[in-house]
């Protein structure tokens, strides 16, 4: 009897490990970038593009004032946010899209400081992130309140475990009405963790995964608008906030 039970336990353990491995592989595949045109990663007369080991850099060739640092969502391939970042650069904004270890912002949210990306005191630094990237952007501001001039949180219910209510920088929160991962209810539930002057932008029909260019995300709802429309409204809200 004991031998049979031990054998069953080993089988169940093997199945559990294999199931976890297959699920992780599925996540990586589902969160791969999708539909990113190669032209977004090509330099032209107005924007220089650099694919470095720690980030994608989009730098306007004209004089600029604002620098955006972008944190990707958990498990999402960094390239999924290239279109949004490149379009920001087309608006004369320098953008660093950070490549996170294991695709987890929680493991690399201090990279901008470690890479000395805040060295030019004449620039305005705007930190932004999607989903877990937003969570860790909020964490970075909590730990380094003097380094960031503005904060943009996209498709995230954070901050939840910390409070940024007392910070003195402008904050923008962008969210979708059809976001099944960071729903409007949880976002409003944590509203008190942000400054009273925080600007909230609700994109009607927008879901979670269309803030990037990648596959369907577990738990998300189906969007009522196209990815291009959601990206345009996100971009417009960001540019307006950055240039205020």
C-alpha positions in Angstrom: 0.0 0.0 0.0 2.8 2.4 1.0 4.7 1.6 -2.2 1.6 2.4 -4.4 1.0 5.7 -2.5 4.6 6.7 -2.9 4.4 6.0 -6.7 1.2 8.0 -7.0 2.8 10.9 -5.2 5.8 10.8 -7.5 3.4 10.7 -10.6 1.4 13.7 -9.2 4.6 15.6 -8.5 5.9 15.0 -12.0 2.5 16.1 -13.5 2.5 19.2 -11.4 6.0 20.2 -12.4 5.3 19.5 -16.1 2.1 21.4 -15.9 3.9 24.4 -14.4 6.6 24.2 -17.1 4.1 24.1 -19.9 2.1 27.0 -18.4 5.3 29.1 -18.2 6.2 28.2 -21.8 2.7 29.2 -22.9 3.0 32.5 -21.1 6.2 33.3 -22.8 4.7 32.4 -26.2 1.4 34.3 -25.6 3.3 37.4 -24.3 5.6 37.6 -27.3 5.4 40.8 -29.3 3.1 40.6 -32.3 2.4 42.9 -35.2 5.4 45.2 -34.5 6.5 46.7 -37.9 10.3 46.7 -38.4 10.2 50.3 -39.4 9.6 51.2 -35.7 13.2 50.1 -35.0 14.8 51.9 -37.9 16.4 55.3 -37.5 15.3 58.1 -39.8 15.9 61.9 -40.3 14.1 62.8 -37.0 14.7 59.9 -34.6 17.8 57.8 -33.9 17.1 54.2 -32.7 19.5 52.1 -30.6 19.0 48.5 -29.6 21.3 48.2 -26.5 21.7 45.3 -24.1 19.7 47.0 -21.4 17.2 49.1 -23.4 15.8 50.3 -26.6 16.6 54.0 -27.1 14.6 56.4 -29.2 16.2 59.8 -29.4 15.0 62.8 -31.3 17.6 64.5 -33.5 16.2 67.9 -32.7 16.6 69.6 -29.3 14.3 68.0 -26.7 13.4 68.6 -23.1 11.5 65.5 -21.9 12.9 62.0 -21.3 10.5 59.0 -20.8 11.6 55.8 -19.1 9.2 52.9 -19.8 8.8 49.7 -17.8 7.2 46.7 -19.7 4.5 44.5 -18.1 5.4 41.2 -16.5 6.4 38.4 -18.9 5.7 40.6 -21.9 8.4 40.8 -24.5 10.0 44.3 -24.4 9.5 44.8 -28.2 5.7 44.8 -27.6 6.0 48.4 -26.4 8.3 49.6 -29.2 5.4 51.2 -31.3 4.2 53.3 -28.4 7.7 54.4 -27.5 8.7 55.2 -31.0 5.5 57.3 -31.5 6.4 59.2 -28.3 9.9 59.9 -29.8 8.2 61.1 -33.0 6.7 63.8 -30.7 10.2 65.0 -29.8 10.5 63.0 -26.6 13.5 60.9 -25.8 12.5 57.4 -24.7 14.3 54.5 -22.9 12.3 51.3 -23.1 13.9 49.1 -20.4 14.7 45.4 -21.0 14.0 43.7 -17.7 15.6 40.5 -16.4 13.4 37.5 -17.0 10.8 40.0 -18.4 10.0 41.1 -14.8 10.1 44.7 -13.8 10.3 43.6 -10.2 13.8 42.3 -11.0 15.1 45.3 -12.8 13.2 48.4 -11.7 16.4 50.1 -10.5 18.1 49.8 -13.9 17.6 53.5 -14.8 19.5 54.5 -11.7 22.2 51.8 -12.1 22.7 53.0 -15.7 22.9 56.7 -14.8 20.0 57.7 -17.0 19.2 60.7 -14.8 22.6 62.5 -15.3 21.3 65.5 -17.3 19.8 67.9 -14.8 18.4 70.1 -17.6 15.9 67.4 -18.7 12.5 66.5 -17.3 12.3 62.7 -16.5 8.9 61.0 -16.8 8.7 57.4 -15.5 6.0 55.2 -16.9 5.0 51.5 -17.0 2.3 49.1 -18.0 0.8 46.6 -15.6 3.6 45.2 -13.3 5.8 47.8 -15.0 3.4 50.5 -13.5 3.6 48.9 -10.1 7.4 49.0 -10.2 7.5 52.5 -11.6 5.4 53.6 -8.6 7.8 51.7 -6.3 10.8 53.5 -7.9 9.2 56.9 -7.3 8.4 55.8 -3.7 12.1 55.0 -3.1 13.5 57.9 -5.2 11.1 60.8 -5.0 13.6 63.4 -6.2 14.7 61.7 -9.4 11.4 61.8 -11.3 9.5 64.8 -12.5 6.3 63.0 -13.6 4.7 59.6 -13.3 2.5 57.8 -15.7 0.7 54.5 -14.7 -0.9 52.5 -17.5 -3.3 49.5 -17.0 -2.4 48.9 -13.4 -4.3 48.9 -10.1 -1.1 49.9 -8.3 0.1 51.4 -6.1 -1.7 49.1 -3.6 0.9 48.2 -1.0 2.5 51.6 -0.8 1.1 55.1 -0.8 2.2 57.9 -3.1 -0.5 60.3 -1.8 2.1 62.7 -0.4 4.4 63.0 -3.5 4.6 66.4 -5.1 5.0 65.4 -8.8 2.2 65.2 -11.3 0.7 61.7 -11.9 -1.4 60.4 -14.8 -3.2 57.1 -14.6 -4.5 55.6 -17.9 -6.9 52.6 -17.8 -9.3 50.7 -20.0 -13.0 50.1 -19.4 -12.6 46.5 -20.6 -9.4 45.7 -18.7 -9.9 42.3 -17.1 -6.6 42.3 -15.3 -6.5 45.8 -13.8 -10.3 46.5 -13.6 -11.8 49.9 -13.0 -13.1 48.8 -9.6 -9.6 48.0 -8.2 -8.2 51.1 -9.7 -10.7 53.3 -8.0 -10.3 51.3 -4.8 -6.7 52.4 -4.6 -7.3 56.0 -5.7 -6.4 57.2 -2.2 -2.8 55.9 -2.6 -2.2 58.6 -5.3 -2.1 62.4 -4.9 -5.5 64.2 -5.0 -4.5 66.0 -8.2 -3.8 62.8 -10.1 -5.3 62.9 -13.6 -7.3 59.8 -14.5 -7.9 58.9 -18.2 -10.5 56.2 -19.0 -10.3 54.7 -22.5 -13.7 53.4 -23.4 -13.5 49.9 -24.8 -9.8 49.4 -24.1 -8.5 46.2 -22.5 -5.2 45.2 -20.9 -3.2 43.6 -23.6 -3.8 46.2 -26.3 -1.7 48.7 -24.3 1.1 46.7 -26.0 1.5 44.6 -29.1 1.3 41.1 -27.9 -1.1 38.1 -27.6 -4.1 37.6 -25.4 -3.4 37.8 -21.6 -4.9 35.4 -19.1 -7.9 37.0 -17.3 -8.3 39.9 -19.7 -11.5 40.9 -21.4 -12.1 41.4 -25.2 -11.6 45.0 -26.3 -14.4 46.9 -28.0 -11.9 49.1 -29.9 -9.0 48.2 -32.2 -5.4 48.1 -30.9 -4.5 51.1 -33.1 -7.3 53.2 -31.6 -6.3 52.2 -28.0 -2.7 53.0 -28.8 -3.6 56.4 -30.3 -5.7 57.4 -27.3 -2.9 56.3 -24.9 -0.3 58.2 -26.9 -2.5 61.4 -27.0 -3.1 61.2 -23.2 0.6 60.7 -22.5 1.9 63.5 -24.8 -0.7 66.0 -23.5 0.4 65.2 -19.9 4.1 65.3 -20.7 3.9 68.6 -22.5 1.7 70.4 -19.9 
